[in-house]
Amino acid sequence: MDARVATLFDTTPYRMHKTLMALRELIYTCASSLECNEVEESLKWGQPSYNVKGGSPIRIGFDISIFVY
């Protein structure tokens, strides 16, 4: 795991950490089953980002402010 992504996950509340890790696993599983190139994991705009060569990046994250009205 990318060190900056690991640090972000380690500081995420437990319930969100569990969900983010499940999404991360799903991304890697899908990439493997579709025989995609290696998944590049990085931190973009403060969110974990996953990309394969020739594909579109996926960013996942959690921001409590979007749920507060």
PDB file as gemmi writes it, atoms N, CA and C in Angstrom:
CRYST1    1.000    1.000    1.000  90.00  90.00  90.00 P 1                      
ATOM      1  N   MET A   1       0.849  -1.169   0.000  1.00  0.00           N  
ATOM      2  CA  MET A   1       0.000   0.000   0.000  1.00  0.00           C  
ATOM      3  C   MET A   1       0.900   1.239   0.000  1.00  0.00           C  
ATOM      4  N   ASP A   2       0.502   2.235  -0.764  1.00  0.00           N  
ATOM      5  CA  ASP A   2       1.210   3.509  -0.776  1.00  0.00           C  
ATOM      6  C   ASP A   2       1.238   4.079   0.647  1.00  0.00           C  
ATOM      7  N   ALA A   3       2.401   4.565   1.069  1.00  0.00           N  
ATOM      8  CA  ALA A   3       2.571   5.038   2.452  1.00  0.00           C  
ATOM      9  C   ALA A   3       1.621   6.185   2.793  1.00  0.00           C  
ATOM     10  N   ARG A   4       1.405   7.109   1.863  1.00  0.00           N  
ATOM     11  CA  ARG A   4       0.503   8.244   2.153  1.00  0.00           C  
ATOM     12  C   ARG A   4      -0.949   7.774   2.244  1.00  0.00           C  
ATOM     13  N   VAL A   5      -1.320   6.811   1.418  1.00  0.00           N  
ATOM     14  CA  VAL A   5      -2.679   6.250   1.491  1.00  0.00           C  
ATOM     15  C   VAL A   5      -2.847   5.499   2.807  1.00  0.00           C  
ATOM     16  N   ALA A   6      -1.845   4.741   3.199  1.00  0.00           N  
ATOM     17  CA  ALA A   6      -1.900   4.009   4.472  1.00  0.00           C  
ATOM     18  C   ALA A   6      -2.082   4.958   5.646  1.00  0.00           C  
ATOM     19  N   THR A   7      -1.356   6.068   5.641  1.00  0.00           N  
ATOM     20  CA  THR A   7      -1.494   7.058   6.709  1.00  0.00           C  
ATOM     21  C   THR A   7      -2.903   7.624   6.743  1.00  0.00           C  
ATOM     22  N   LEU A   8      -3.459   7.923   5.584  1.00  0.00           N  
ATOM     23  CA  LEU A   8      -4.831   8.436   5.520  1.00  0.00           C  
ATOM     24  C   LEU A   8      -5.821   7.408   6.064  1.00  0.00           C  
ATOM     25  N   PHE A   9      -5.686   6.149   5.631  1.00  0.00           N  
ATOM     26  CA  PHE A   9      -6.589   5.102   6.109  1.00  0.00           C  
ATOM     27  C   PHE A   9      -6.468   4.919   7.618  1.00  0.00           C  
ATOM     28  N   ASP A  10      -5.252   5.011   8.141  1.00  0.00           N  
ATOM     29  CA  ASP A  10      -5.032   4.827   9.578  1.00  0.00           C  
ATOM     30  C   ASP A  10      -5.686   5.919  10.419  1.00  0.00           C  
ATOM     31  N   THR A  11      -5.929   7.078   9.839  1.00  0.00           N  
ATOM     32  CA  THR A  11      -6.543   8.183  10.581  1.00  0.00           C  
ATOM     33  C   THR A  11      -8.038   8.326  10.298  1.00  0.00           C  
ATOM     34  N   THR A  12      -8.587   7.407   9.518  1.00  0.00           N  
ATOM     35  CA  THR A  12     -10.009   7.427   9.175  1.00  0.00           C  
ATOM     36  C   THR A  12     -10.797   6.702  10.262  1.00  0.00           C  
ATOM     37  N   PRO A  13     -11.982   7.225  10.636  1.00  0.00           N  
ATOM     38  CA  PRO A  13     -12.811   6.524  11.620  1.00  0.00           C  
ATOM     39  C   PRO A  13     -13.036   5.058  11.220  1.00  0.00           C  
ATOM     40  N   TYR A  14     -13.126   4.186  12.209  1.00  0.00           N  
ATOM     41  CA  TYR A  14     -13.173   2.739  11.974  1.00  0.00           C  
ATOM     42  C   TYR A  14     -14.211   2.320  10.938  1.00  0.00           C  
ATOM     43  N   ARG A  15     -15.444   2.808  11.062  1.00  0.00           N  
ATOM     44  CA  ARG A  15     -16.484   2.376  10.119  1.00  0.00           C  
ATOM     45  C   ARG A  15     -16.139   2.759   8.694  1.00  0.00           C  
ATOM     46  N   MET A  16     -15.590   3.945   8.497  1.00  0.00           N  
ATOM     47  CA  MET A  16     -15.211   4.365   7.160  1.00  0.00           C  
ATOM     48  C   MET A  16     -13.956   3.627   6.697  1.00  0.00           C  
ATOM     49  N   HIS A  17     -13.055   3.373   7.614  1.00  0.00           N  
ATOM     50  CA  HIS A  17     -11.839   2.622   7.278  1.00  0.00           C  
ATOM     51  C   HIS A  17     -12.210   1.258   6.699  1.00  0.00           C  
ATOM     52  N   LYS A  18     -13.125   0.601   7.357  1.00  0.00           N  
ATOM     53  CA  LYS A  18     -13.572  -0.725   6.928  1.00  0.00           C  
ATOM     54  C   LYS A  18     -14.174  -0.656   5.513  1.00  0.00           C  
ATOM     55  N   THR A  19     -14.994   0.351   5.259  1.00  0.00           N  
ATOM     56  CA  THR A  19     -15.628   0.514   3.952  1.00  0.00           C  
ATOM     57  C   THR A  19     -14.595   0.850   2.878  1.00  0.00           C  
ATOM     58  N   LEU A  20     -13.683   1.773   3.186  1.00  0.00           N  
ATOM     59  CA  LEU A  20     -12.653   2.144   2.217  1.00  0.00           C  
ATOM     60  C   LEU A  20     -11.763   0.955   1.876  1.00  0.00           C  
ATOM     61  N   MET A  21     -11.425   0.151   2.863  1.00  0.00           N  
ATOM     62  CA  MET A  21     -10.597  -1.028   2.607  1.00  0.00           C  
ATOM     63  C   MET A  21     -11.339  -2.044   1.739  1.00  0.00           C  
ATOM     64  N   ALA A  22     -12.647  -2.182   1.955  1.00  0.00           N  
ATOM     65  CA  ALA A  22     -13.446  -3.086   1.124  1.00  0.00           C  
ATOM     66  C   ALA A  22     -13.484  -2.591  -0.321  1.00  0.00           C  
ATOM     67  N   LEU A  23     -13.632  -1.281  -0.510  1.00  0.00           N  
ATOM     68  CA  LEU A  23     -13.617  -0.718  -1.860  1.00  0.00           C  
ATOM     69  C   LEU A  23     -12.254  -0.913  -2.523  1.00  0.00           C  
ATOM     70  N   ARG A  24     -11.197  -0.706  -1.757  1.00  0.00           N  
ATOM     71  CA  ARG A  24      -9.840  -0.906  -2.273  1.00  0.00           C  
ATOM     72  C   ARG A  24      -9.661  -2.350  -2.737  1.00  0.00           C  
ATOM     73  N   GLU A  25     -10.101  -3.283  -1.923  1.00  0.00           N  
ATOM     74  CA  GLU A  25      -9.999  -4.698  -2.285  1.00  0.00           C  
ATOM     75  C   GLU A  25     -10.800  -4.996  -3.551  1.00  0.00           C  
ATOM     76  N   LEU A  26     -11.980  -4.411  -3.679  1.00  0.00           N  
ATOM     77  CA  LEU A  26     -12.819  -4.607  -4.855  1.00  0.00           C  
ATOM     78  C   LEU A  26     -12.119  -4.083  -6.118  1.00  0.00           C  
ATOM     79  N   ILE A  27     -11.473  -2.937  -6.008  1.00  0.00           N  
ATOM     80  CA  ILE A  27     -10.749  -2.366  -7.147  1.00  0.00           C  
ATOM     81  C   ILE A  27      -9.655  -3.327  -7.607  1.00  0.00           C  
ATOM     82  N   TYR A  28      -8.864  -3.835  -6.659  1.00  0.00           N  
ATOM     83  CA  TYR A  28      -7.786  -4.762  -7.018  1.00  0.00           C  
ATOM     84  C   TYR A  28      -8.328  -6.080  -7.567  1.00  0.00           C  
ATOM     85  N   THR A  29      -9.422  -6.566  -7.008  1.00  0.00           N  
ATOM     86  CA  THR A  29     -10.029  -7.810  -7.481  1.00  0.00           C  
ATOM     87  C   THR A  29     -10.542  -7.657  -8.910  1.00  0.00           C  
ATOM     88  N   CYS A  30     -11.235  -6.550  -9.172  1.00  0.00           N  
ATOM     89  CA  CYS A  30     -11.756  -6.298 -10.528  1.00  0.00           C  
ATOM     90  C   CYS A  30     -10.620  -6.165 -11.533  1.00  0.00           C  
ATOM     91  N   ALA A  31      -9.582  -5.426 -11.166  1.00  0.00           N  
ATOM     92  CA  ALA A  31      -8.441  -5.247 -12.067  1.00  0.00           C  
ATOM     93  C   ALA A  31      -7.791  -6.588 -12.383  1.00  0.00           C  
ATOM     94  N   SER A  32      -7.683  -7.430 -11.389  1.00  0.00           N  
ATOM     95  CA  SER A  32      -7.081  -8.746 -11.592  1.00  0.00           C  
ATOM     96  C   SER A  32      -7.952  -9.622 -12.487  1.00  0.00           C  
ATOM     97  N   SER A  33      -9.248  -9.644 -12.211  1.00  0.00           N  
ATOM     98  CA  SER A  33     -10.146 -10.505 -12.985  1.00  0.00           C  
ATOM     99  C   SER A  33     -10.286 -10.036 -14.433  1.00  0.00           C  
ATOM    100  N   LEU A  34     -10.095  -8.739 -14.668  1.00  0.00           N  
ATOM    101  CA  LEU A  34     -10.161  -8.199 -16.028  1.00  0.00           C  
ATOM    102  C   LEU A  34      -8.798  -8.201 -16.711  1.00  0.00           C  
ATOM    103  N   GLU A  35      -7.800  -8.736 -16.009  1.00  0.00           N  
ATOM    104  CA  GLU A  35      -6.433  -8.807 -16.508  1.00  0.00           C  
ATOM    105  C   GLU A  35      -5.917  -7.438 -16.953  1.00  0.00           C  
ATOM    106  N   CYS A  36      -6.196  -6.435 -16.117  1.00  0.00           N  
ATOM    107  CA  CYS A  36      -5.706  -5.075 -16.376  1.00  0.00           C  
ATOM    108  C   CYS A  36      -4.229  -5.001 -16.025  1.00  0.00           C  
ATOM    109  N   ASN A  37      -3.620  -3.923 -16.454  1.00  0.00           N  
ATOM    110  CA  ASN A  37      -2.238  -3.663 -16.059  1.00  0.00           C  
ATOM    111  C   ASN A  37      -2.176  -3.457 -14.549  1.00  0.00           C  
ATOM    112  N   GLU A  38      -0.972  -3.302 -14.032  1.00  0.00           N  
ATOM    113  CA  GLU A  38      -0.783  -3.095 -12.600  1.00  0.00           C  
ATOM    114  C   GLU A  38      -1.544  -1.860 -12.121  1.00  0.00           C  
ATOM    115  N   VAL A  39      -2.180  -1.969 -10.972  1.00  0.00           N  
ATOM    116  CA  VAL A  39      -2.909  -0.858 -10.379  1.00  0.00           C  
ATOM    117  C   VAL A  39      -1.918   0.069  -9.682  1.00  0.00           C  
ATOM    118  N   GLU A  40      -1.978   1.350 -10.026  1.00  0.00           N  
ATOM    119  CA  GLU A  40      -1.150   2.359  -9.369  1.00  0.00           C  
ATOM    120  C   GLU A  40      -1.989   3.028  -8.287  1.00  0.00           C  
ATOM    121  N   GLU A  41      -1.527   2.951  -7.056  1.00  0.00           N  
ATOM    122  CA  GLU A  41      -2.229   3.553  -5.922  1.00  0.00           C  
ATOM    123  C   GLU A  41      -1.470   4.802  -5.497  1.00  0.00           C  
ATOM    124  N   SER A  42      -2.196   5.909  -5.333  1.00  0.00           N  
ATOM    125  CA  SER A  42      -1.562   7.161  -4.905  1.00  0.00           C  
ATOM    126  C   SER A  42      -2.598   8.022  -4.192  1.00  0.00           C  
ATOM    127  N   LEU A  43      -2.145   9.157  -3.719  1.00  0.00           N  
ATOM    128  CA  LEU A  43      -3.032  10.109  -3.055  1.00  0.00           C  
ATOM    129  C   LEU A  43      -3.182  11.317  -3.968  1.00  0.00           C  
ATOM    130  N   LYS A  44      -4.419  11.611  -4.376  1.00  0.00           N  
ATOM    131  CA  LYS A  44      -4.712  12.751  -5.246  1.00  0.00           C  
ATOM    132  C   LYS A  44      -5.790  13.594  -4.582  1.00  0.00           C  
ATOM    133  N   TRP A  45      -5.505  14.866  -4.425  1.00  0.00           N  
ATOM    134  CA  TRP A  45      -6.451  15.791  -3.809  1.00  0.00           C  
ATOM    135  C   TRP A  45      -6.954  15.277  -2.460  1.00  0.00           C  
ATOM    136  N   GLY A  46      -6.064  14.627  -1.736  1.00  0.00           N  
ATOM    137  CA  GLY A  46      -6.388  14.141  -0.403  1.00  0.00           C  
ATOM    138  C   GLY A  46      -7.202  12.864  -0.371  1.00  0.00           C  
ATOM    139  N   GLN A  47      -7.371  12.210  -1.520  1.00  0.00           N  
ATOM    140  CA  GLN A  47      -8.150  10.976  -1.580  1.00  0.00           C  
ATOM    141  C   GLN A  47      -7.329   9.869  -2.223  1.00  0.00           C  
ATOM    142  N   PRO A  48      -7.537   8.627  -1.793  1.00  0.00           N  
ATOM    143  CA  PRO A  48      -6.862   7.509  -2.447  1.00  0.00           C  
ATOM    144  C   PRO A  48      -7.301   7.431  -3.912  1.00  0.00           C  
ATOM    145  N   SER A  49      -6.347   7.253  -4.796  1.00  0.00           N  
ATOM    146  CA  SER A  49      -6.610   7.190  -6.229  1.00  0.00           C  
ATOM    147  C   SER A  49      -6.028   5.899  -6.781  1.00  0.00           C  
ATOM    148  N   TYR A  50      -6.767   5.256  -7.662  1.00  0.00           N  
ATOM    149  CA  TYR A  50      -6.359   3.984  -8.256  1.00  0.00           C  
ATOM    150  C   TYR A  50      -6.454   4.115  -9.769  1.00  0.00           C  
ATOM    151  N   ASN A  51      -5.383   3.716 -10.456  1.00  0.00           N  
ATOM    152  CA  ASN A  51      -5.332   3.885 -11.891  1.00  0.00           C  
ATOM    153  C   ASN A  51      -4.566   2.738 -12.533  1.00  0.00           C  
ATOM    154  N   VAL A  52      -5.006   2.334 -13.712  1.00  0.00           N  
ATOM    155  CA  VAL A  52      -4.245   1.391 -14.528  1.00  0.00           C  
ATOM    156  C   VAL A  52      -3.927   2.089 -15.837  1.00  0.00           C  
ATOM    157  N   LYS A  53      -2.796   1.737 -16.434  1.00  0.00           N  
ATOM    158  CA  LYS A  53      -2.402   2.345 -17.696  1.00  0.00           C  
ATOM    159  C   LYS A  53      -3.493   2.131 -18.734  1.00  0.00           C  
ATOM    160  N   GLY A  54      -3.906   3.211 -19.365  1.00  0.00           N  
ATOM    161  CA  GLY A  54      -4.949   3.134 -20.378  1.00  0.00           C  
ATOM    162  C   GLY A  54      -6.361   3.197 -19.818  1.00  0.00           C  
ATOM    163  N   GLY A  55      -6.489   3.346 -18.498  1.00  0.00           N  
ATOM    164  CA  GLY A  55      -7.809   3.387 -17.873  1.00  0.00           C  
ATOM    165  C   GLY A  55      -8.094   4.740 -17.253  1.00  0.00           C  
ATOM    166  N   SER A  56      -9.256   4.873 -16.680  1.00  0.00           N  
ATOM    167  CA  SER A  56      -9.651   6.095 -15.984  1.00  0.00           C  
ATOM    168  C   SER A  56      -9.417   5.921 -14.491  1.00  0.00           C  
ATOM    169  N   PRO A  57      -8.847   6.929 -13.836  1.00  0.00           N  
ATOM    170  CA  PRO A  57      -8.601   6.818 -12.396  1.00  0.00           C  
ATOM    171  C   PRO A  57      -9.897   6.751 -11.598  1.00  0.00           C  
ATOM    172  N   ILE A  58      -9.816   6.076 -10.486  1.00  0.00           N  
ATOM    173  CA  ILE A  58     -10.918   6.021  -9.520  1.00  0.00           C  
ATOM    174  C   ILE A  58     -10.390   6.618  -8.226  1.00  0.00           C  
ATOM    175  N   ARG A  59     -11.119   7.587  -7.672  1.00  0.00           N  
ATOM    176  CA  ARG A  59     -10.756   8.125  -6.357  1.00  0.00           C  
ATOM    177  C   ARG A  59     -11.849   7.753  -5.380  1.00  0.00           C  
ATOM    178  N   ILE A  60     -11.438   7.356  -4.183  1.00  0.00           N  
ATOM    179  CA  ILE A  60     -12.403   7.043  -3.133  1.00  0.00           C  
ATOM    180  C   ILE A  60     -12.046   7.868  -1.907  1.00  0.00           C  
ATOM    181  N   GLY A  61     -13.037   8.185  -1.138  1.00  0.00           N  
ATOM    182  CA  GLY A  61     -12.761   8.948   0.065  1.00  0.00           C  
ATOM    183  C   GLY A  61     -14.042   9.218   0.832  1.00  0.00           C  
ATOM    184  N   PHE A  62     -13.879   9.925   1.913  1.00  0.00           N  
ATOM    185  CA  PHE A  62     -14.995  10.245   2.781  1.00  0.00           C  
ATOM    186  C   PHE A  62     -14.813  11.661   3.284  1.00  0.00           C  
ATOM    187  N   ASP A  63     -15.851  12.443   3.128  1.00  0.00           N  
ATOM    188  CA  ASP A  63     -15.816  13.837   3.597  1.00  0.00           C  
ATOM    189  C   ASP A  63     -17.125  14.105   4.326  1.00  0.00           C  
ATOM    190  N   ILE A  64     -17.065  14.210   5.642  1.00  0.00           N  
ATOM    191  CA  ILE A  64     -18.266  14.405   6.454  1.00  0.00           C  
ATOM    192  C   ILE A  64     -19.022  15.675   6.067  1.00  0.00           C  
ATOM    193  N   SER A  65     -18.319  16.673   5.556  1.00  0.00           N  
ATOM    194  CA  SER A  65     -18.978  17.949   5.232  1.00  0.00           C  
ATOM    195  C   SER A  65     -20.023  17.805   4.133  1.00  0.00           C  
ATOM    196  N   ILE A  66     -19.905  16.804   3.272  1.00  0.00           N  
ATOM    197  CA  ILE A  66     -20.916  16.662   2.211  1.00  0.00           C  
ATOM    198  C   ILE A  66     -22.223  16.076   2.748  1.00  0.00           C  
ATOM    199  N   PHE A  67     -22.210  15.566   3.957  1.00  0.00           N  
ATOM    200  CA  PHE A  67     -23.411  14.985   4.539  1.00  0.00           C  
ATOM    201  C   PHE A  67     -24.079  15.939   5.527  1.00  0.00           C  
ATOM    202  N   VAL A  68     -23.508  17.096   5.757  1.00  0.00           N  
ATOM    203  CA  VAL A  68     -24.047  18.059   6.707  1.00  0.00           C  
ATOM    204  C   VAL A  68     -24.740  19.176   5.944  1.00  0.00           C  
ATOM    205  N   TYR A  69     -25.995  19.441   6.283  1.00  0.00           N  
ATOM    206  CA  TYR A  69     -26.743  20.498   5.578  1.00  0.00           C  
ATOM    207  C   TYR A  69     -26.871  21.708   6.449  1.00  0.00           C  
TER     208      TYR A  69                                                      
END                                                                             
